[in-house]
Amino acid sequence: MAQSKVWQFLSPNTKNTSAAYNLCNQVIKHSKSTTCLWNHYNSQHKPENGVDVVRKRVRIDSDTSDVDQNGEISEQMSSNTSTLDSDYSNCVLSTSSSSSSSSTPYHYKNRSELITQSICNMICEDMLPINTVGHSGFKNLMNVMEPSYNVPCRKTITTLKQGQYNEKVDYIKEKLMNINSVSLSTDFWTSRNVDSYITVTGHFINNFWQLEFFNICTKEITHSHMSENLFETIQSVITEWKLDNKVQCIRHDNVANITIEVKMMSLVGIISNPCAAHSLQLCIKKALDTQIFSTLIKRASSIVSAFKHSYKRSYALENALE
């Protein structure tokens, strides 16, 4: 029977009663069985593309009778695990013969890049500030999870996120090149710092009749919101994303300058499509502005304000409700 693959990570003692892991220098006692050795490996090391995955793949793809309960692989299975060494060398730690301290990465750069990429994705998906990587709590967390990993600085994350942005832009442009028509939705909004922005989203149906949409523009508007300026802004977005003769309509709210701007687009064959939800909201607002509703709303607002600004009234109300 072939020797278990777990031994390539171990240095057995002379009596063969214990072995030291080359990955962490921890000594594991054993009684000529590799079960406890595999248990330590799976719980402490277990690389994403290393031996552990190969062992699981062997169990799935082959007859289980070829693998004993200790994880030892028979000669019959050796051909299926011939790629073990090359797979493992790409992602796990190896021991330097000249060092008695903890081992250093053999191809640790790949795993380091994977962790850094995951941090970038986390910052983007959860909309976290980039300086999160500089927070002491985050650094302590990473030190516990991956002691050998050096958390990148804010400048590095910024550079990587710019690269991610460029890749995403290329991906979306390739998608838009393969469609015949697209509709746009646009909205102007103001940040907490009172900066004005425009966001443009592209909507289309792909070849599998699935609706897809991408945010193709979010940029600050520093000029006046005159309809002529907005027309030029929208037209520049269409040109930048090579959507000329592909835009069928533009959905927008009912603000006067935006409505005029989109109607100007009809000169190039683009249909104006006012937002139904915003139109409904304007109808409701107009109805609430009538005298009967405005009086009721004012009285209700006064009652809420009275309790909100007095803790005695709030406590009295809570006791009354109990």
C-alpha positions as CSV (number, residue, x, y, z in Angstrom):
1,M,0.0,0.0,0.0
2,A,1.3,3.4,-0.9
3,Q,2.3,5.8,1.8
4,S,-0.3,8.4,2.8
5,K,0.1,11.8,1.1
6,V,-0.1,13.5,4.4
7,W,3.5,12.4,5.2
8,Q,4.9,14.9,2.7
9,F,4.0,17.7,5.2
10,L,5.5,15.9,8.2
11,S,8.9,15.0,9.7
12,P,8.5,11.8,11.8
13,N,10.7,11.1,14.8
14,T,13.1,8.3,15.0
15,K,10.7,6.0,16.9
16,N,7.9,6.8,14.5
17,T,5.5,7.6,17.4
18,S,5.0,11.3,16.6
19,A,5.6,13.7,13.7
20,A,6.2,17.4,13.4
21,Y,4.2,19.4,10.8
22,N,6.5,21.3,8.5
23,L,3.7,23.9,8.1
24,C,3.5,24.9,11.7
25,N,6.1,22.9,13.6
26,Q,3.4,21.3,15.8
27,V,4.2,17.8,17.0
28,I,1.3,15.3,16.6
29,K,1.4,11.9,18.3
30,H,0.1,8.9,16.3
31,S,-0.1,5.2,16.5
32,K,0.9,4.3,13.0
33,S,-2.5,5.7,11.8
34,T,-2.8,8.9,9.8
35,T,-6.3,9.8,11.1
36,C,-5.1,12.3,13.7
37,L,-2.6,13.7,11.2
38,W,-5.3,14.3,8.6
39,N,-7.6,15.8,11.3
40,H,-4.9,18.4,12.2
41,Y,-4.3,19.1,8.5
42,N,-8.0,19.6,7.7
43,S,-8.6,21.9,10.7
44,Q,-5.5,24.0,10.6
45,H,-4.1,24.1,7.0
46,K,-6.4,22.7,4.4
47,P,-5.4,24.7,1.2
48,E,-8.1,25.6,-1.2
49,N,-6.5,23.8,-4.1
50,G,-4.2,21.4,-2.3
51,V,-4.1,17.9,-1.1
52,D,-7.4,18.1,0.8
53,V,-9.3,18.9,-2.4
54,V,-7.5,16.1,-4.3
55,R,-8.4,13.6,-1.6
56,K,-12.0,14.6,-1.8
57,R,-12.0,14.5,-5.5
58,V,-10.5,11.0,-5.4
59,R,-13.3,9.9,-3.0
60,I,-16.0,11.2,-5.4
61,D,-14.6,10.2,-8.7
62,S,-13.3,6.7,-7.8
63,D,-14.4,3.6,-5.9
64,T,-14.2,4.3,-2.2
65,S,-12.7,0.8,-1.7
66,D,-9.5,2.2,-3.1
67,V,-9.2,4.7,-0.2
68,D,-9.0,3.3,3.4
69,Q,-10.4,4.9,6.5
70,N,-7.1,6.6,7.3
71,G,-7.1,8.5,4.0
72,E,-4.3,6.3,2.5
73,I,-4.5,5.9,-1.3
74,S,-3.8,2.6,-2.9
75,E,-1.5,1.9,-5.8
76,Q,-4.6,1.6,-8.0
77,M,-5.4,5.2,-7.3
78,S,-1.9,6.6,-7.8
79,S,-2.6,7.6,-11.4
80,N,-5.6,9.7,-10.3
81,T,-3.4,11.6,-7.8
82,S,-0.4,12.1,-9.9
83,T,-1.1,15.8,-10.2
84,L,-1.0,16.2,-6.4
85,D,2.4,17.7,-6.1
86,S,2.0,20.2,-8.8
87,D,-1.5,21.3,-7.5
88,Y,-0.2,21.6,-4.0
89,S,2.9,23.6,-4.9
90,N,0.8,26.3,-6.3
91,C,-1.1,27.2,-3.1
92,V,0.4,25.9,0.2
93,L,3.3,26.6,2.4
94,S,6.6,24.8,2.2
95,T,9.4,24.5,4.6
96,S,12.8,26.2,4.2
97,S,15.5,23.8,5.2
98,S,17.7,26.6,6.5
99,S,15.1,28.0,8.9
100,S,13.9,26.6,12.2
101,S,11.1,29.1,12.6
102,S,7.6,28.9,11.1
103,S,7.6,28.1,7.4
104,T,7.4,30.8,4.7
105,P,5.2,30.7,1.6
106,Y,6.4,28.8,-1.4
107,H,3.7,30.4,-3.7
108,Y,2.1,32.5,-1.0
109,K,1.8,35.4,-3.4
110,N,-1.2,33.8,-5.1
111,R,-3.1,33.4,-1.9
112,S,-2.1,36.9,-0.8
113,E,-3.5,38.3,-4.0
114,L,-6.7,36.3,-3.5
115,I,-7.2,37.8,0.0
116,T,-6.4,41.3,-1.2
117,Q,-8.9,40.9,-4.1
118,S,-11.5,39.7,-1.6
119,I,-10.9,42.7,0.6
120,C,-11.5,45.0,-2.5
121,N,-14.7,43.1,-3.3
122,M,-15.9,43.5,0.3
123,I,-15.2,47.2,0.3
124,C,-17.1,47.6,-3.0
125,E,-20.1,45.3,-2.2
126,D,-20.6,46.7,1.3
127,M,-19.8,50.3,0.3
128,L,-17.2,50.6,3.0
129,P,-14.6,53.4,3.1
130,I,-11.2,52.5,1.6
131,N,-9.4,53.4,4.9
132,T,-11.1,50.4,6.5
133,V,-7.8,48.5,5.8
134,G,-6.1,50.9,8.1
135,H,-8.4,50.3,11.1
136,S,-6.8,48.5,14.0
137,G,-9.8,46.2,14.4
138,F,-9.6,45.0,10.8
139,K,-5.9,44.5,11.1
140,N,-6.3,42.4,14.3
141,L,-9.0,40.3,12.5
142,M,-6.7,39.6,9.6
143,N,-3.8,38.8,11.9
144,V,-5.9,36.1,13.6
145,M,-7.3,34.7,10.4
146,E,-4.0,34.9,8.3
147,P,-1.0,35.8,10.5
148,S,1.4,35.8,7.5
149,Y,-0.7,38.2,5.5
150,N,0.3,41.9,5.3
151,V,-2.7,44.1,5.0
152,P,-2.3,46.5,2.1
153,C,-2.4,50.2,2.6
154,R,-5.1,52.6,1.4
155,K,-3.1,53.6,-1.7
156,T,-2.7,50.0,-2.8
157,I,-6.5,49.3,-2.4
158,T,-7.2,52.5,-4.4
159,T,-5.0,51.3,-7.3
160,L,-6.5,47.8,-7.3
161,K,-10.0,49.2,-7.3
162,Q,-9.2,51.4,-10.3
163,G,-8.0,48.2,-12.1
164,Q,-11.3,46.5,-11.1
165,Y,-13.2,49.4,-12.5
166,N,-11.4,49.3,-15.8
167,E,-12.1,45.6,-16.1
168,K,-15.8,46.1,-15.3
169,V,-16.0,48.9,-17.9
170,D,-14.5,46.6,-20.6
171,Y,-16.9,43.8,-19.6
172,I,-20.0,46.1,-19.9
173,K,-18.8,47.6,-23.2
174,E,-18.4,44.1,-24.6
175,K,-21.9,43.2,-23.4
176,L,-23.4,46.4,-25.0
177,M,-21.6,45.8,-28.3
178,N,-23.6,42.6,-28.8
179,I,-27.1,44.1,-28.4
180,N,-29.3,45.9,-30.9
181,S,-31.2,48.2,-28.6
182,V,-31.1,49.5,-25.0
183,S,-33.2,51.8,-22.9
184,L,-31.7,54.3,-20.4
185,S,-33.0,55.6,-17.1
186,T,-31.5,58.8,-15.7
187,D,-31.7,60.5,-12.4
188,F,-30.2,63.6,-10.8
189,W,-29.5,63.6,-7.1
190,T,-27.6,65.5,-4.4
191,S,-25.2,64.1,-1.9
192,R,-25.0,64.9,1.8
193,N,-22.2,67.4,0.9
194,V,-24.7,69.1,-1.5
195,D,-22.8,67.9,-4.6
196,S,-25.0,67.3,-7.7
197,Y,-24.7,64.0,-9.5
198,I,-26.2,62.3,-12.5
199,T,-26.7,58.5,-12.7
200,V,-27.5,56.7,-16.0
201,T,-28.5,53.0,-16.1
202,G,-28.7,50.9,-19.2
203,H,-31.4,48.2,-19.5
204,F,-31.5,45.6,-22.2
205,I,-32.7,42.0,-22.9
206,N,-29.9,39.6,-23.7
207,N,-30.0,36.7,-26.2
208,F,-31.5,34.4,-23.6
209,W,-34.4,36.8,-23.1
210,Q,-33.2,37.8,-19.6
211,L,-33.3,41.4,-18.5
212,E,-29.9,42.9,-17.6
213,F,-29.0,46.4,-16.4
214,F,-25.8,48.2,-15.7
215,N,-24.9,51.5,-14.1
216,I,-22.9,53.1,-16.9
217,C,-22.5,56.6,-15.5
218,T,-22.4,58.3,-12.1
219,K,-20.6,61.6,-12.4
220,E,-20.7,65.0,-10.7
221,I,-22.5,67.8,-12.4
222,T,-20.7,71.1,-11.8
223,H,-22.5,73.2,-14.5
224,S,-26.0,74.7,-14.5
225,H,-28.9,72.2,-14.8
226,M,-30.1,73.9,-17.9
227,S,-31.7,71.5,-20.4
228,E,-29.0,72.3,-23.0
229,N,-26.3,71.2,-20.6
230,L,-28.1,68.1,-19.6
231,F,-28.6,67.2,-23.2
232,E,-24.9,67.4,-23.8
233,T,-24.2,65.3,-20.7
234,I,-26.6,62.5,-21.8
235,Q,-25.3,62.6,-25.4
236,S,-21.7,62.3,-24.1
237,V,-22.6,59.2,-22.1
238,I,-24.2,57.6,-25.2
239,T,-21.1,58.4,-27.3
240,E,-18.7,57.1,-24.6
241,W,-20.4,53.7,-24.4
242,K,-20.9,53.5,-28.2
243,L,-24.7,53.4,-27.9
244,D,-25.4,55.6,-30.9
245,N,-28.5,54.4,-32.8
246,K,-29.1,51.8,-30.1
247,V,-31.0,53.9,-27.5
248,Q,-34.7,53.5,-27.9
249,C,-36.0,55.5,-25.0
250,I,-35.0,57.3,-21.8
251,R,-36.9,56.9,-18.6
252,H,-36.8,60.0,-16.3
253,D,-38.7,61.8,-13.6
254,N,-41.0,64.8,-14.3
255,V,-38.7,67.7,-13.3
256,A,-39.1,70.4,-15.9
257,N,-35.5,70.7,-17.1
258,I,-35.0,67.0,-17.4
259,T,-38.3,66.6,-19.3
260,I,-37.3,69.3,-21.8
261,E,-33.8,67.8,-22.1
262,V,-35.2,64.3,-22.9
263,K,-37.7,65.7,-25.4
264,M,-34.8,67.3,-27.2
265,M,-33.5,63.7,-27.7
266,S,-36.5,63.0,-29.8
267,L,-34.7,64.8,-32.6
268,V,-32.4,61.7,-32.8
269,G,-35.2,59.2,-32.5
270,I,-35.1,58.6,-28.7
271,I,-38.5,58.4,-26.9
272,S,-39.3,60.2,-23.7
273,N,-40.6,57.8,-21.0
274,P,-41.7,59.6,-17.8
275,C,-41.4,57.5,-14.6
276,A,-44.8,56.2,-13.6
277,A,-44.0,56.0,-9.9
278,H,-42.9,59.7,-9.9
279,S,-46.0,60.7,-11.8
280,L,-48.2,58.9,-9.2
281,Q,-46.2,60.5,-6.3
282,L,-46.9,64.0,-7.8
283,C,-50.6,63.2,-8.0
284,I,-50.7,62.2,-4.3
285,K,-48.7,65.2,-3.3
286,K,-51.1,67.5,-5.1
287,A,-54.0,65.9,-3.4
288,L,-52.4,66.2,0.1
289,D,-51.9,69.9,-0.6
290,T,-55.6,70.5,-0.5
291,Q,-57.0,72.3,2.6
292,I,-58.7,69.4,4.2
293,F,-55.7,67.1,4.1
294,S,-53.2,69.8,4.9
295,T,-55.1,70.7,8.1
296,L,-55.2,67.1,9.2
297,I,-51.5,66.6,8.4
298,K,-50.6,69.7,10.4
299,R,-52.5,68.5,13.5
300,A,-50.9,65.1,13.3
301,S,-47.5,66.6,13.0
302,S,-48.1,68.8,16.0
303,I,-49.1,65.7,18.1
304,V,-46.0,63.8,17.1
305,S,-43.8,66.8,17.8
306,A,-45.3,67.2,21.3
307,F,-44.3,63.7,22.3
308,K,-41.0,63.7,20.5
309,H,-39.7,66.7,22.3
310,S,-40.9,65.8,25.8
311,Y,-39.6,62.7,27.5
312,K,-42.3,63.1,30.2
313,R,-45.1,62.8,27.6
314,S,-43.3,59.9,26.0
315,Y,-43.1,58.0,29.3
316,A,-46.7,58.8,30.0
317,L,-47.8,57.5,26.6
318,E,-45.8,54.3,27.1
319,N,-47.4,53.7,30.5
320,A,-50.9,54.4,29.0
321,L,-50.3,51.9,26.2
322,E,-49.2,49.2,28.7
